[in-house]
Amino acid sequence: MKFSLSREALLKPLQLVTGVVERRQTLPILSNVLLSLEGSRLSLTGTDLEVEIIGYTEVSGGDEPGEVTVSGRKLLDICRSLPEGANVNFSNSDGKAQVVSGRSRFTLATLPANDFPSVDNGENNIRFDVEAATLKTLIESTSFAMAQQDVRYYLNGMLWEVSANKLRAVATDGHRMALADAACDIAVDDITKAILPRKGVMELARLVGDEGSVGVAMGSNHIRVNGPDYCFTSKLVDGAYPDYDRVLPKGGDKLVLGDRAELKQAFGRTAILSNEKYRGVRLMLSNGALKMVANNPEQEEAQEEIGVDYAGDDLEIGFNVSYLLDVLNVLKGTTVRLTLSDSGSSALMEDAASGAAVYVVMPMRL
C-alpha cells in the first residue's frame, strides 16, 4: 500500500475517526485505525465495537491500493505536528508503516487489516434523508437530558422515534426530560423506535455539519448515518424506553411567560449560593413577578426577583436550578413559556414561539 496526500486532507478524516478510538483497550487492534485505499479514495475506520466511524478523503498519488492498521493516536499526533501545507507520503511493508514528510520520517508498527473488527450491520428496515442542520439541532436540543451511568441502561442513550414525515428525539435521566420533533420526508406506516447509546449520540453530534443532507438507515440492532465525507454506524441499546407520553404534564393552568436571557442570568446568579449537592432553588410566583431564593448549609442566601407575564394564584415550588439552566441554554427564542399546575407537579418549559421542543422538569421538595 502506497499513497501521498496533503497533511490537511489526511488530518480531517483522522480527527473524525479517532474520537471513537479508545486509548486503553483490551484488544490492541481497537486502538488502531484501518486505512484502506481503493483507486484515489482513502477510507479511515475507527471503532470501539459499539460505534464505528469511517472518514473519506482523496489522495493525490495512489500508487498501490491495499489496507493496513496503525495506531490512531500516533498517526494523528504526527499529522498535527507537521507544518501546514506539508505533503505526506505513506507506505507499508514487512509489518511496518512509513510516514514521510519533507525531512521527517516515522516508522510505525502495524497490525493485519484482516483482524480489524467491523460493527455488525444486519438488515436496514427504514431509510430516509434528513437535513444535516435539522439532525444537529435535534441532537443538541435533547442530548443534555440523557442519563450518565444509570443502572437503567436504556436511559443512558437517546430514543429516536420515526413516524410518517417526522423524526422525534427523546432523552431523560428520570429527573428531567427533553423531547424535540423535526419534519423530514419519511414514508412509513408504523412507528419505529431505536435507542442510540450515549457515546454514539455524542460522536454523531460531533460529526454532523450544518449544510447538505445525510442519509439515515435503521435496522433492528444498528443505525447508520451517511454524510458527505463520513459513515457513522452504531449498535442500538437493547431495551424498552419508558412511555414518555405519561411523563408530559397535562392540564397545567398556570402559564408564565418570561424573557429567556433575563431568566438565565437570574437563575445563574441565584445558583451561586445554592447547595452544591442538591442545587435546589425555590420559586415564588405571584402576579407579574417571579422571585427566586437559594440557600446552602453555610446559612447563605441569594434572592432574585424578575418581572414575568403571569396572572393567577400564588405558587411556591422548588427545582434543581442546573436543570432549569440546561433548558434555557438550549432554547433559542427570546421568550420562554413555563406551564405549572401545583407545587408537586412537573413543569413544562418550551420556546413560546416555536414549540418544536418541550422540556419537563420534576420539582424538588425544599
BELPEWO-V383193 format. One line per field, one symbol per residue. ss: DSSP state (A for helix, B for strand, O for the rest). phi: phi as a letter, one per 20 degrees, with the letter a starting at -180 (. if undefined). psi: psi as a letter, one per 30 degrees, with the letter a starting at -180 (. if undefined). Layout:
ss = ???
phi = ???
psi = ???
This chain:
ss = OBBBBBAAAAAAAAAAAAOOOOOOOOOAAAABBBBBBBOOBBBBBBBOOOBBBBBBBBOOBBBBOBBBBBBAAAAAAAAAAOOOOOBBBBBBBOOBBBBBBOOBBBBBBBBOAAAOOOOOOOOBBBBBBBBAAAAAAAAAAAAAAOOOOOOOAAAOBBBBBBBOOBBBBBBBOOOBBBBBBBBOOOOOOOOBBBBBBAAAAAAAAAAOOOOOBBBBBBBOOBBBBBOOOBBBBBBBOOOOOOOAAAOOOOOOOBBBBBBAAAAAAAAAAAAOOOOOOOOBBBBBBBOOBBBBBBBOOOOOBBBBBBBOBOOOOOBBBBBBAAAAAAAAAAOOOOBBBBBBOOOOOOBBBBBOOOOOBBBBBOOBOO
phi = .bbcafgffeffffffeffefefdcfdgffeededcdcmdedddccbcmdcccdddbdeecdecfqbbdcgfffffffffffffnfdddcbbalmcdddcbleebcddfccfffeffcfgemeeeccbdbfgfffffffffcffeffclefegfeeacedcdcglbdddccbdndbbcccdcebfcdcededdbdefgffffffffefedcmccedcddfcbcccddfcbcdccfeferdffffffeffcnfdddcdbfgfffffffffffgdeffeelfcedddbgmbcddccccfemebcccccecebcrffbcbdbffffffgfffefdfedddddccbfddfeddbffeemfcccdcffded
psi = kklklleefeeeeeeeffefkkejkejeffglkkkkkjbgkkkkkklgfekkkkkklklejjejlaklklkeeeeeeeeefllkflkkkklkkhglkkjkjbgkkkkkkllkfffklkkkeakkekklkkkeeeeeeeeefffffkljhkfifffhakkkjkajgkkkkkkkgfflkkkkkkkljkjlelkkkkjkleeeeeeeeeekaflallkkkkafglkkkjaegljkkkllkjlkkljfeffkkkgkfjkkklkeeeeeeeeeeefeglkfefhkkkkjkljgkjkkkkllfgglkkkkklkljkjalkkkkkljfeeeeeefffkflfkkkkklelfgllkkklkfeegfklkkkklkj.
